[in-house]
């Protein structure tokens, strides 16, 4: 696992500044503390930081083809590289290393940029320089496991695994993109291709960019193809069993200590089971515990460990707000998902035992595990029975008028359902996954900044995805929306930055290529029964994992945000509401003050809104207000 960065000038008369290239590499030292490497040739410069995992001696980058006319820097792991290598050798290509990176070089020569990207099964971001064609190719993996950012300037392009490497350019003016900011406030993260910075974009998952001496062209090479063609439950059980086994087994290649996360949830337990079946009981599993019993899952993890006959490394972590500055540095963008804190501490603990860890990320999206899927399916069923005029003219207004009071008895708290029933399906799902509701975004964001978005809102992203995919089934639609937004830009960003901050590589078997392709074709009735999700995955694991694990209610990976806001962060919140607040021009300070008062009175739960503002303030202090800095 590594970090890549680079500069490409449009004019062949220009030369890349070596000092800037080295500064870009230094900014992401944590992604690759083992070695660095540079490729400098006229208008093109690549930088590389290496965390050595495979072929630790022979695969230092950049790596070239036989005549050194094609050069590459690469971040990630290719799990089918041995198969591709054999095909390329049969076609006459000569390899000088034993690692996976060189496969991309020769694969590009043989099949072209699209052809090699389509054939790669793994997690990756790469930059390739073809001197003969005078072309640079940037590629990102199918699911967006590895990051890739792009900065376009008047005279060329810069790219990097992490945004902080792009910020070393003194000519770049750090300005917040209004549309990205509004999306952040609504969702708690910035969905691609936006970043929080005006002028910097994300290369989307399943895309590659081609840079010539005059232009940048970005093309899609892969899209998860959701449909309902697989309907045989027993056939699906057998196939998923085999595919999950193959996914875990293929991701065990490593020359450094390798283990897994074990929380006691279904997904991490399935990965641990796969490792035990492939390697035996001598595996390194890492479990973290918390002093607060509400968030502690050690006992659930112990149930799995006893069943598998393993002894996990157990560490108790103590989350406190002092970690927020480190998160602001490592994430580069504001990220208001509170689970980034325990994820960061989990990776820190895991790195004391392993250099590579397998995780259960992606299991919910692939096999219908989120509880919100069941609610969305039910809402769509009810919506289909109600005339549109009734929904829009009566139910929607009733929902908007219904009091949002967290002190009401639970049976009377159906404001969100009524509002959703008055909306179309995509708008309702966007509202369901939003951290801050649309009407609150409108009053929370500074009015001038809102006007600068030209009306763009987070739901517009969801509508565009739905229009492209055209999926009628509610469960397929919800999973597809998550795969295009939440998964790459919240979940996978969260794990990538947390792990690489500690020079830890994390692999995700549930996002293995063949498994994703198969899971996308599963009929919804194989995935969900009533309000129960992951029905098929539980069938696959039944008898191999304890029933207690498979039937346990899903738990999130969270922390006591509300207690922090009322305690150690209270004075900071007061300062953010003051006239001199750094949030002026971003948030409406009157609304922020009202939200804080409502939270402290207990009349409304405003935890999400206050946390969103505070996280942005920490980001702004680190990267915008101060002009950057180090952790």
matplotlib code that plots the C-alpha trace (Angstrom):
import matplotlib.pyplot as plt

x = [0.0, 1.4, 0.8, 1.2, 1.3, 2.4, 2.5, 1.8, 2.4, 0.5, 3.5, 6.5, 8.6, 7.7, 9.5, 8.2, 9.6, 11.6, 11.2, 7.4, 7.4, 9.4, 7.2, 4.1, 5.8, 6.7, 3.2, 2.0, 5.0, 2.6, 1.1, 4.5, 7.3, 9.5, 10.8, 10.2, 10.7, 10.4, 9.9, 10.9, 10.9, 10.3, 6.7, 5.9, 6.8, 5.6, 6.2, 5.8, 5.8, 5.9, 4.6, 6.2, 3.8, 4.7, 8.1, 9.5, 13.0, 12.3, 9.3, 10.5, 8.7, 8.5, 8.5, 9.0, 8.6, 11.5, 12.6, 11.6, 9.1, 6.2, 6.6, 4.1, 3.5, 0.8, -1.1, -3.0, -3.0, -4.0, -5.3, -5.4, -1.9, -0.5, -3.2, -2.7, 1.1, 0.9, -1.3, 1.2, 4.2, 2.5, 2.2, 5.9, 6.2, 9.3, 9.0, 11.8, 9.9, 7.8, 5.2, 1.8, 2.7, 4.6, 1.4, -0.3, 2.6, 2.6, -1.2, -1.4, 0.9, -1.1, -4.7, -4.6, -5.9, -9.5, -8.5, -6.1, -8.5, -11.3, -9.1, -7.7, -9.3, -8.1, -7.9, -5.8, -4.9, -2.1, -0.4, 1.2, 3.4, 3.5, 6.4, 5.9, 2.3, 3.1, 0.1, -0.4, -3.1, -4.6, -6.8, -8.9, -10.4, -13.9, -15.4, -13.3, -11.3, -8.2, -8.4, -7.3, -7.6, -7.1, -6.2, -6.5, -4.6, -4.2, -0.9, -1.5, -2.7, -1.6, -2.8, -2.4, -3.7, -4.4, -5.4, -2.7, -0.1, -1.9, -2.0, 1.8, 1.3, 1.7, -0.2, -3.4, -5.9, -7.8, -11.5, -14.5, -16.7, -20.2, -21.9, -19.6, -20.2, -23.9, -23.5, -21.2, -23.8, -26.5, -24.7, -21.7, -19.2, -18.5, -19.6, -17.4, -16.5, -16.6, -14.1, -14.6, -12.0, -13.0, -10.7, -9.9, -11.9, -12.1, -11.6, -14.7, -14.6, -14.5, -13.0, -9.7, -8.3, -6.2, -3.9, -2.4, -0.4, -3.6, -6.5, -7.8, -10.4, -12.1, -14.0, -16.0, -14.7, -16.9, -20.3, -21.9, -24.6, -27.6, -30.4, -32.6, -31.5, -30.3, -33.4, -32.4, -31.7, -29.8, -27.7, -27.0, -26.0, -23.4, -22.1, -21.7, -20.0, -17.4, -17.0, -16.5, -13.9, -12.1, -12.2, -10.7, -8.1, -6.9, -6.3, -4.0, -0.9, 1.6, 5.2, 4.4, 2.2, -1.5, -4.6, -8.2, -10.5, -13.0, -15.9, -18.4, -20.6, -21.6, -19.3, -16.0, -16.9, -17.3, -13.9, -12.3, -14.0, -12.7, -9.1, -9.4, -10.7, -7.8, -5.0, -6.0, -6.5, -3.2, -4.5, -4.1, -7.4, -7.7, -10.6, -11.0, -13.1, -14.4, -15.0, -18.5, -20.7, -23.0, -20.3, -18.3, -18.5, -15.8, -18.2, -19.8, -16.2, -15.4, -18.3, -16.9, -13.4, -14.3, -16.3, -13.3, -10.8, -8.7, -7.2, -7.7, -5.4, -7.7, -7.1, -9.2, -9.2, -10.3, -11.8, -11.7, -11.9, -8.1, -8.1, -10.1, -7.1, -5.3, -8.5, -8.6, -5.1, -5.4, -8.8, -8.1, -11.8, -14.5, -16.0, -18.8, -19.4, -18.6, -17.4, -14.2, -13.0, -13.2, -12.1, -8.9, -8.3, -8.9, -6.3, -3.9, -4.3, -4.2, -0.9, 0.8, 0.1, -0.2, 0.8, -2.2, -5.7, -8.9, -12.1, -15.8, -16.6, -19.0, -21.0, -24.1, -24.2, -23.6, -26.0, -28.7, -27.6, -28.6, -31.8, -32.7, -33.1, -36.1, -37.7, -37.2, -38.8, -41.8, -42.1, -42.1, -44.7, -47.0, -46.2, -47.2, -50.7, -51.3, -52.4, -49.7, -52.2, -52.9, -49.3, -48.3, -51.4, -52.2, -49.6, -46.5, -47.9, -49.1, -45.7, -44.1, -46.6, -46.1, -44.0, -40.4, -40.1, -37.7, -39.6, -42.8, -43.6, -42.0, -45.3, -46.0, -42.6, -43.5, -42.8, -40.0, -42.2, -45.0, -42.7, -41.0, -44.3, -45.1, -41.8, -40.7, -38.6, -35.2, -35.8, -37.2, -34.1, -31.7, -33.6, -33.4, -29.6, -29.0, -27.4, -29.1, -32.6, -33.1, -35.2, -32.6, -29.8, -31.7, -31.7, -28.4, -26.2, -25.3, -27.7, -25.0, -23.3, -26.6, -27.1, -23.6, -24.7, -27.2, -29.7, -27.6, -28.5, -27.4, -30.6, -29.5, -26.6, -29.0, -31.4, -28.6, -27.5, -31.0, -31.6, -28.4, -29.2, -33.0, -33.7, -37.3, -36.8, -36.5, -33.8, -31.7, -32.1, -31.1, -28.0, -27.0, -27.3, -25.1, -22.5, -22.2, -22.1, -22.0, -19.7, -16.8, -17.0, -17.9, -17.1, -14.0, -12.6, -13.0, -11.0, -8.4, -7.4, -7.6, -5.5, -2.9, -2.4, -0.9, 0.8, -1.7, -3.1, -6.7, -8.3, -12.0, -12.9, -16.6, -15.7, -13.8, -14.7, -16.4, -18.3, -19.6, -20.6, -22.6, -24.1, -25.4, -27.5, -29.2, -33.0, -34.1, -36.1, -32.9, -31.5, -34.4, -37.3, -39.6, -37.3, -34.5, -31.6, -28.6, -30.9, -28.7, -25.4, -26.8, -27.7, -24.2, -22.7, -25.3, -23.7, -20.2, -20.7, -22.7, -26.4, -25.9, -23.7, -25.9, -29.1, -27.7, -29.1, -26.8, -24.7, -23.0, -19.4, -20.0, -19.0, -20.7, -20.9, -23.7, -21.7, -18.7, -20.7, -22.2, -18.8, -15.3, -16.5, -19.1, -16.8, -15.7, -19.4, -20.0, -17.1, -18.4, -21.6, -19.8, -19.7, -16.0, -16.7, -14.6, -17.9, -19.2, -19.9, -20.4, -23.2, -26.0, -24.7, -28.2, -29.4, -26.4, -27.0, -30.6, -29.7, -27.2, -29.9, -32.4, -29.8, -29.0, -32.7, -33.4, -36.3, -34.6, -31.7, -29.3, -26.3, -25.8, -26.0, -23.7, -21.2, -21.3, -20.4, -17.7, -16.0, -16.0, -14.5, -11.6, -11.0, -11.2, -8.7, -6.2, -6.5, -8.2, -7.8, -4.2, -3.1, -2.4, 0.0, 1.2, -0.4]
y = [0.0, 3.3, 6.9, 8.4, 12.0, 13.8, 16.8, 16.9, 20.0, 20.5, 22.1, 20.0, 23.2, 23.2, 21.3, 19.9, 21.5, 18.7, 20.5, 20.6, 17.0, 16.0, 18.2, 16.3, 13.0, 14.2, 15.3, 11.7, 10.1, 8.1, 6.2, 4.7, 5.0, 2.3, 4.0, 6.7, 7.0, 9.6, 9.6, 12.9, 13.4, 16.8, 17.8, 14.8, 14.1, 11.2, 10.8, 7.7, 6.6, 2.8, 0.6, -2.7, -5.7, -7.9, -8.4, -6.1, -6.1, -6.1, -3.9, -0.4, 2.2, 3.6, 0.5, 0.4, -1.9, -3.5, -0.4, 2.0, 3.8, 3.0, 3.9, 3.6, 4.5, 2.5, 2.4, -0.8, -4.5, -6.6, -10.0, -11.6, -10.5, -14.0, -15.0, -11.8, -12.2, -15.7, -14.4, -11.6, -13.9, -16.2, -13.2, -12.5, -9.9, -10.1, -9.4, -8.2, -8.2, -10.6, -8.1, -7.0, -3.5, -4.6, -6.5, -3.1, -1.9, -4.8, -5.1, -1.6, -2.3, -5.4, -4.2, -0.4, 1.7, 0.6, -3.1, -3.3, -1.5, -3.8, -6.9, -5.8, -7.3, -5.4, -2.0, 0.5, 4.0, 4.4, 6.9, 5.6, 7.5, 6.3, 8.2, 6.9, 8.2, 11.2, 10.2, 9.9, 7.6, 7.7, 4.8, 4.2, 0.8, -0.3, 0.4, 3.4, 1.6, 3.6, 7.4, 9.6, 13.4, 15.8, 19.4, 21.1, 24.3, 26.6, 24.9, 21.3, 18.8, 17.6, 14.4, 12.7, 10.0, 12.6, 16.2, 17.5, 16.6, 19.0, 21.8, 22.1, 24.2, 27.8, 29.0, 27.1, 29.3, 27.3, 28.1, 26.0, 24.9, 26.0, 23.0, 20.6, 22.4, 22.1, 18.4, 18.0, 19.7, 17.4, 14.1, 14.5, 13.8, 15.2, 12.8, 12.6, 14.1, 17.1, 17.8, 20.5, 22.5, 24.5, 23.3, 19.9, 16.8, 13.1, 10.7, 8.6, 4.8, 2.8, 5.6, 6.4, 9.7, 10.3, 13.4, 14.6, 17.8, 19.8, 18.1, 15.8, 13.2, 11.0, 7.8, 5.2, 1.6, -0.1, 0.2, -2.2, -3.9, -4.3, -6.6, -9.4, -12.4, -14.7, -16.2, -19.8, -19.6, -22.8, -22.2, -18.7, -20.0, -22.4, -19.7, -17.0, -19.5, -20.2, -16.6, -15.4, -18.1, -17.2, -13.5, -14.0, -16.5, -14.3, -11.4, -13.3, -12.8, -10.8, -10.8, -8.9, -9.7, -10.0, -10.3, -9.1, -6.9, -8.8, -6.8, -9.7, -8.4, -10.7, -9.2, -9.1, -12.6, -14.0, -12.6, -14.2, -17.5, -17.4, -16.8, -19.7, -22.0, -20.9, -20.7, -22.6, -21.2, -19.3, -16.0, -12.5, -11.0, -7.6, -6.6, -3.2, -2.5, 0.7, 1.5, 2.6, -0.5, 1.0, 0.8, -2.1, -5.2, -7.3, -10.0, -10.4, -10.8, -13.3, -15.5, -15.6, -16.1, -19.1, -20.7, -20.3, -21.4, -18.2, -15.8, -12.2, -9.4, -7.3, -3.6, -1.2, 2.3, 5.5, 8.0, 11.6, 14.9, 15.3, 13.0, 15.6, 17.6, 14.4, 13.5, 17.0, 16.6, 13.1, 13.4, 16.7, 17.2, 17.6, 14.2, 14.2, 10.5, 10.0, 6.4, 7.9, 8.2, 4.5, 3.5, 5.7, 4.1, 0.6, 1.1, 2.5, -0.5, -3.0, -1.6, -2.7, -6.3, -6.4, -4.5, -5.7, -6.2, -7.6, -5.9, -6.5, -3.3, -3.6, -6.5, -4.4, -2.9, -6.2, -8.3, -5.8, -5.4, -1.8, -1.4, 1.6, -0.7, -2.5, 0.9, 2.2, -1.0, -0.6, 3.1, 2.3, -0.4, 2.1, 4.9, 2.6, 2.2, 6.0, 8.3, 10.9, 13.8, 12.4, 12.0, 15.4, 17.3, 15.8, 13.4, 15.5, 18.7, 16.7, 15.4, 18.8, 20.2, 17.2, 18.2, 17.1, 16.5, 13.9, 13.8, 12.4, 8.7, 6.6, 5.5, 9.2, 9.9, 9.3, 12.8, 11.4, 8.7, 11.1, 13.5, 10.7, 9.4, 12.8, 12.6, 10.6, 7.5, 9.0, 12.2, 10.2, 7.9, 10.9, 12.4, 9.1, 8.9, 12.7, 13.7, 17.1, 17.2, 19.4, 22.0, 22.3, 22.7, 25.6, 27.5, 26.2, 27.3, 31.0, 32.5, 34.0, 30.6, 29.0, 31.4, 30.6, 26.9, 28.0, 25.7, 22.6, 20.3, 16.8, 15.3, 16.4, 13.9, 11.1, 12.0, 12.0, 8.5, 7.2, 8.6, 6.9, 3.5, 3.4, 0.8, 0.2, -2.2, -0.3, -2.5, -2.4, 1.3, 2.0, -0.3, 1.3, 4.8, 3.7, 2.1, 5.4, 7.7, 6.4, 3.5, 5.2, 8.7, 7.9, 4.3, 3.7, 7.1, 6.6, 3.4, 4.5, 7.6, 6.0, 3.0, 4.9, 7.4, 4.5, 2.9, 0.0, -1.6, -2.6, -5.1, -5.6, -9.1, -8.2, -5.8, -8.5, -8.2, -11.5, -11.4, -7.8, -8.9, -11.8, -10.0, -7.2, -9.8, -11.3, -11.0, -8.9, -11.7, -13.6, -10.7, -9.5, -11.1, -8.6, -6.3, -8.9, -8.2, -10.3, -13.4, -15.1, -14.3, -15.7, -18.9, -19.1, -18.8, -20.8, -23.7, -22.2, -19.2, -19.2, -18.5, -15.9, -13.9, -14.3, -13.4, -10.5, -7.1, -4.9, -2.5, 0.6, 1.6, 4.9, 7.1, 9.3, 12.5, 14.1, 13.8, 15.4, 18.3, 18.9, 18.4, 18.9, 20.6, 22.9, 26.0, 25.4, 25.4, 28.6, 30.2, 29.0, 30.9, 34.2, 37.1, 36.4, 32.8, 31.2, 29.7, 33.1, 33.0, 29.2, 28.6, 31.0, 31.8, 32.7, 29.3, 27.6, 29.5, 28.4, 24.7, 24.9, 26.3, 23.6, 20.9, 22.3, 22.7, 19.1, 20.2, 18.9, 16.6, 18.7, 16.5, 16.0, 19.6, 20.7, 18.0, 18.9, 22.5, 21.6, 19.1, 21.7, 24.3, 21.9, 21.2, 25.0, 25.8, 23.2, 23.6, 26.9, 29.4, 28.6, 27.7, 24.1, 22.5, 19.2, 16.8]
z = [0.0, -1.0, -2.0, -5.4, -6.7, -9.8, -12.0, -15.8, -17.8, -21.1, -22.9, -23.8, -23.2, -19.5, -16.8, -13.6, -10.4, -8.6, -5.2, -5.5, -6.5, -3.4, -1.2, -2.6, -1.6, 1.9, 2.5, 2.3, 4.0, 6.3, 3.3, 2.5, 5.1, 3.6, 0.5, -2.0, -5.8, -8.6, -12.3, -13.9, -17.6, -19.1, -18.6, -16.5, -12.9, -10.6, -6.9, -4.9, -1.2, -0.5, 2.2, 1.1, 1.2, -1.8, -3.4, -0.8, -2.3, -6.1, -6.6, -5.7, -7.9, -10.5, -12.5, -16.3, -19.3, -21.1, -23.0, -20.2, -22.6, -20.2, -16.5, -13.5, -9.9, -8.2, -5.0, -4.0, -4.5, -7.6, -6.5, -10.0, -11.0, -11.2, -13.7, -15.8, -15.6, -17.0, -19.9, -20.7, -20.5, -23.0, -25.3, -25.1, -22.3, -20.1, -16.4, -14.1, -10.8, -8.8, -7.7, -9.1, -10.3, -13.4, -14.5, -15.1, -17.3, -19.6, -19.5, -20.7, -23.6, -24.6, -24.0, -23.6, -20.8, -20.8, -21.4, -18.4, -16.0, -17.0, -16.3, -12.9, -9.8, -6.8, -5.1, -6.9, -8.1, -10.6, -12.9, -16.1, -18.5, -22.1, -23.7, -27.2, -27.4, -25.1, -22.9, -19.2, -17.8, -14.3, -13.2, -10.1, -9.0, -9.7, -6.2, -5.1, -2.4, -3.2, -3.6, -6.5, -6.6, -9.6, -9.7, -13.0, -13.7, -16.7, -17.7, -16.7, -14.1, -10.6, -9.0, -5.6, -3.3, -0.7, -1.1, 1.2, -1.5, -3.9, -1.3, -1.3, -4.5, -3.4, -6.4, -5.4, -3.6, -1.0, -1.4, -0.3, -3.1, -2.2, -3.8, -2.0, 1.3, 1.0, 0.2, 3.2, 5.5, 4.3, 4.1, 6.5, 3.7, 0.2, -2.6, -5.7, -8.1, -5.8, -3.0, -0.4, -2.4, -5.4, -8.2, -6.9, -7.9, -7.3, -10.1, -9.6, -9.0, -12.2, -14.2, -15.8, -17.1, -20.2, -20.2, -23.5, -24.1, -24.4, -22.5, -19.8, -20.7, -18.1, -19.1, -17.2, -17.7, -15.0, -13.4, -11.0, -13.0, -10.6, -11.8, -10.4, -12.6, -9.8, -8.1, -7.1, -3.3, -3.0, -6.1, -4.7, -1.3, -2.9, -5.3, -2.6, -0.3, -3.0, -4.1, -0.5, 0.1, -3.0, -2.2, 1.3, 0.1, -2.8, -0.4, 2.0, -0.1, 1.9, 3.0, 6.2, 9.2, 8.1, 10.1, 10.3, 12.3, 14.5, 15.9, 16.4, 13.6, 10.7, 8.1, 10.1, 11.5, 8.0, 7.0, 10.1, 9.3, 5.7, 7.0, 9.5, 6.8, 4.5, 7.0, 10.1, 13.6, 13.8, 12.5, 13.9, 14.7, 16.3, 18.6, 20.3, 23.3, 24.9, 28.5, 27.6, 27.6, 25.0, 22.3, 23.5, 21.4, 23.0, 24.2, 20.8, 19.3, 22.0, 20.9, 17.4, 18.6, 20.8, 17.9, 15.6, 18.1, 17.9, 20.4, 19.1, 20.1, 22.3, 23.1, 25.0, 23.5, 25.1, 22.7, 23.6, 21.7, 21.6, 18.5, 16.4, 15.3, 14.1, 12.1, 10.6, 9.4, 8.0, 6.3, 4.4, 4.0, 6.7, 7.6, 10.1, 10.4, 14.1, 13.4, 12.0, 15.6, 16.6, 13.1, 13.6, 17.0, 15.7, 12.9, 15.4, 17.6, 14.7, 13.5, 16.7, 15.6, 11.8, 8.7, 6.6, 7.9, 6.2, 7.0, 6.5, 4.7, 1.8, 3.3, 4.0, 0.5, -1.2, 0.8, 2.0, 5.6, 6.5, 8.5, 6.4, 3.4, 5.1, 6.0, 2.4, 0.9, 3.2, 2.4, -1.3, -0.8, 0.9, -1.6, -4.5, -2.9, -2.5, -5.3, -6.1, -5.4, -1.9, -1.1, -2.4, -1.3, 2.1, 3.5, 2.7, 4.2, 7.2, 7.7, 7.5, 10.0, 12.4, 15.4, 15.4, 19.2, 20.4, 23.7, 22.1, 22.8, 20.1, 18.5, 17.7, 16.1, 12.5, 11.1, 8.9, 7.4, 6.6, 4.9, 3.0, 1.7, 0.3, -1.8, -4.8, -4.0, -4.7, -2.8, 0.1, 0.2, 0.1, 3.0, 5.0, 4.7, 5.2, 8.5, 8.3, 6.8, 3.7, 5.4, 8.1, 5.5, 4.0, 7.3, 8.6, 5.7, 5.2, 2.7, 0.5, 0.2, -0.6, -3.4, -4.8, -5.4, -8.1, -6.5, -6.3, -3.4, -2.3, -3.8, -7.3, -7.0, -6.1, -8.9, -11.5, -10.3, -10.4, -13.9, -15.2, -13.6, -14.0, -11.4, -10.4, -7.5, -4.2, -2.7, -5.8, -6.1, -2.5, -2.7, -6.0, -4.5, -1.6, -3.9, -5.8, -2.8, 0.8, 0.2, -1.7, -0.1, 3.5, 4.4, 2.2, 2.7, 6.4, 6.4, 3.9, 5.7, 9.2, 8.1, 6.1, 8.9, 10.7, 7.7, 7.8, 4.6, 4.8, 2.3, 1.7, 0.5, 0.2, -2.6, -4.6, -8.3, -8.9, -5.6, -6.3, -9.8, -8.4, -5.5, -7.8, -9.7, -6.6, -6.5, -3.5, -2.0, -1.5, 0.5, 2.6, 4.4, 6.1, 8.1, 8.2, 6.0, 4.8, 4.6, 2.0, 3.7, 6.9, 5.1, 3.7, 7.3, 9.2, 10.9, 10.4, 12.8, 16.0, 15.7, 18.4, 16.0, 12.9, 14.8, 16.8, 16.1, 14.0, 16.0, 14.6, 15.3, 17.2, 20.1, 22.7, 20.6, 22.6, 25.8, 24.2, 22.9, 26.4, 28.2, 26.8, 23.6, 25.1, 25.2, 21.6, 20.5, 22.4, 20.5, 17.2, 17.8, 18.6, 16.2, 15.5, 14.6, 11.9, 10.7, 9.6, 5.9, 6.0, 8.5, 9.6, 13.1, 14.4, 13.4, 14.9, 18.2, 18.2, 17.5, 20.4, 22.7, 21.7, 22.3, 25.8, 26.7, 25.5, 23.3, 20.1, 19.5, 17.5, 17.9, 14.2, 13.2, 16.0, 15.2, 11.5, 12.3, 14.8, 12.5, 9.7, 12.1, 12.9, 9.2, 8.4, 11.1, 9.8, 6.0, 5.1, 7.9, 8.7, 5.2, 6.2, 8.6, 10.0, 12.4]

ax = plt.figure().add_subplot(projection="3d")
ax.plot(x, y, z, "-o")
ax.set_aspect("equal")
plt.show()
